[in-house]
Amino acid sequence: MDTPIIRVADLHKSYQLGDVTVHALRGVSLELARGTFATVVGASGSGKSTFMNILGLLDHPTSGQYFLEGEDVSGFDKDRRAVLRNRKIGFVFQSFNLLPRTTAIENVELPLLYSDKPARPAERHAKSQGLLAAVGLGERSHHTPNQLSGGQQQRVAIARALVNDPEILLADEPTGNLDSRTSIEIMDVLQRLNRERSITIILITHEQDIAEYGQRIIAFRDGRVVRDEAVTRTREAAEELRALPPPEVEVAT
């Protein structure tokens, strides 16, 4: 049996705010197989963002264990977490976080400049161009963010998250700043990348229709997992794109 790419066991996270102890996670245990597309849902304060931060090695649990590819990384210090994070994990956020005066391809190349495996400029360029093509922006690689629509900017951010060949992609509300039609396009891109590249994707959302693009929905409430179930309509939702009218205003030119 294959080792789960992610396994957490009795995960707890507490914060001290003055005299008050906030229990963000209360005994979370679950496993994710390699290549899973999981969506995480829950109200504000449910613990889903804390959970994502721990999976992304941006934070560590108060107690419990986090196994990444079978290795217990729960007690790793900040430096060891940073090295592992750069090698294994890509991030996509609600805010695109693109450099405004830098072209799409230069934004995608940026993580390679800080990689522990340096690449030649021509190699960086070719790899970044290939990823932009993979997300449908091959012809806009020399556009700056202000020349791209919100959905196109998010595609650049996805390509940038993939440039270091991560095994896990963590997406925190990636459609939060997008209209419905563009949100569906982005989710279709993520589904395709998961299917074609076998990337494990964990996506936070508060929208049920977006959650159903994954293969598995994990619902949080008060720091606990209250629902964990398979999704039965992962591809059906993408067909909704055809039923939506085109946006009245096209942002990109």
Buried (B, 14 or more C-beta within 10 A) or exposed (E): EEEBBBBBBEBBBBEEEEEEEEBBBBBBEBEBBBBBBBBBBBEEBBBBBBBBBBBBBBBBBBEBBBBBBEEEBBEBEEEEBEEBBBBBBBBBBBEBEBEEEBBBBBBBBBBBEEBEEEBEEEEBBEBBBBBBEBBBBBEBBEBBBEBBBBBBBBBBBBBBBBBBEBBBBBBBBBBBBBBBBBBBBBBBBBBBBBEEBEBBBBBBBBBEBBBBBBBBBBBBBBBBBEEEEEBEEBEEBBEEBEEEEEEEEEBEE
